[in-house]
């Protein structure tokens, strides 16, 4: 019983952290626990029994397999445990969510003992996580005349597993808790530097907000029994930033309901809200857990006599409080009438968008993917029985506007829609199931995705998925003990599941820690594809990509489908001419600045698709724009390219996929070769004129149209977190875009970072060109601030070496990554040198490497949230300002932000990203 004794020792260790025993996923440990249970005289028996009943993870974990097998023995009378009757054993099986438990239930239900079979059949009727093999067993038993199988299938055809669940309450009382003022990043709910603990839900829950915040929630629950705690972003949007299922898990852990009495620390149904609603990616995650996400609209713009918003001295709209939601306020959600009211029942705001028929189903079922599996199960049962399935679930919402053309995203959804009325043309607002072509899982959410796959009893990737990738980029910087424990386990699981993996469990190729978004951008070989990825920056420049939580990623991997509404689109075109001294990153920043100016301060991008008419910009460079749309709070983005540009991008993708094959990353099913074949087929379609590059119809309708004037972008643009803004709600947003001249060439820069998914090969070459130029004029390069450089991919490093650019980077580097001996500890201090870091996320992620506390960092990254790249000190707030590569490099050489003239002189003759508007742009 060595494993059990080790477990007891771990329990004692966790007690010191205020933690309960860790839920068990190891079948070998459960086997020892079963032995102790069977030994009625064992001193360990009582605790072992509790661990077996209440602390074993369900699904396809090896622990679930061992537990299900023992419960089967009890039900069949082959084992006797006084505390677990056969009826209780069946109840325990009903909470195990699929996999081994379904196999056991089927074994018993289709067995010879009629009485026990009938009881098992009744339990089966409540289950939804059945896969093809399970359903085929029922079908075969039906054909053999088995009455229990017939009864189960008849129940499935009626969807009784759903209809017999309790309905959502007509009224939900809540007590408010303001988690923060302004936009609330998922970093507040699940900090990146605690990513290693996400799969240990109780431990990870300790990092949400702050201990004081957690205690306040506990106090609110104690003071208001029977009421749900509503977590609020006051004067902001809830859940901006990264895709964090762990963030929703933490909110649910502290404020939600327990999913099962026999599964610890898995809660569901959180209630979250924001003055400006919920971030699109976070809203999807809330749906996964059957939660409620509310747009409060409790602060509104003051409107002048001219009908336009009144602006303050800073040019921002003046807001007026419509109603108070201060912590401790009692509110009521009138679900029946879809209104938020005060305690007395007076209407405050319409919340119909939070209670669509589809969202109501998620709430009733406790998760969105229970509905997906349930629909599939009902369809199969009805077809097997030869009956028509009754209408139980809300039908696809199919909206058609006669005479109206299609936007790009509407075209993609129409091509990939599943189960819609034949011939029906879908416009924005429709809510449908769609086929998913490409799926990505990243390494700090991947452990949770694996857990979700185990929980829904999935064992192999859906054949509907063209390709899927498991990255290693978020843990690339430091190969510490946490990574050494977690990452090989994750890679092995995903490799066996059918994904292409960044690390090879068999050791054929070395770790490919390439940034996930770059790899997904390469393996997307169809501009009509739908991509789902476990990160908010899943924003491809081919097809339409949606960042998602770990649960949605798991569902896409298991089923090849996703369910979502077709968002509205905002069309972005360009006019004028880009100045030769400007970088395309400046165009990206200017897009946000000019959009806000054109739309009276309203972010029309939020929750919508940005359809950017990018013209002749290849996929790598175009990705700089699509990547940034996560910070614009857009749902996703689509690039409209001309035919030859798309062909060029696909040829680049083919070559990079071939490199992956050459390095040994291909799997047994030939996924990568299949992608090259699909790219060839798409190129042939374009060249023949059969199917040109994706473009919207001329009569498509947009929520808004933004025209970016390139002529007025004359100096570099910087996204500033504005950490000292007296209005707290204006801090740490991506809406404060300033020209470099604003800083007067005097703002001290403590650290520069060139890396993350926002840069491409051209950025690395810009660094090399700048170093060569300075060396030529000054004799040598001296850094007055550290410069950290993390290339996005190994391919880029290889190409830079072949073209001679890596040599100049090496010359001035004081540190160069070594894959043979990777760093095992994060850096805590920086010298004024160039650091050549391993390809991957590095400082942008914030879970391993960080700048020194209180530093002012200038970075090419995407994240400026408080504490992400740099934390505060007691005396100084850390700042993460975002700019183009040449601005960052020059600032580290100067030790400060440059003047506009210094910048122009420094980039003269440098080959910056070229861009010109599409010829057909409006």
Order of alpha helices (4+ residues) and beta strands (2+ residues): alpha-alpha-alpha-alpha-alpha-alpha-alpha-alpha-alpha-alpha-beta-beta-alpha-alpha-alpha-beta-beta-alpha-beta-beta-beta-alpha-beta-beta-beta-beta-beta-beta-alpha-alpha-alpha-beta-beta-beta-alpha-beta-alpha-beta-alpha-beta-beta-alpha-beta-beta-alpha-beta-alpha-beta-alpha-alpha-beta-beta-beta-beta-alpha-beta-alpha-alpha-beta-beta-beta-beta-alpha-alpha
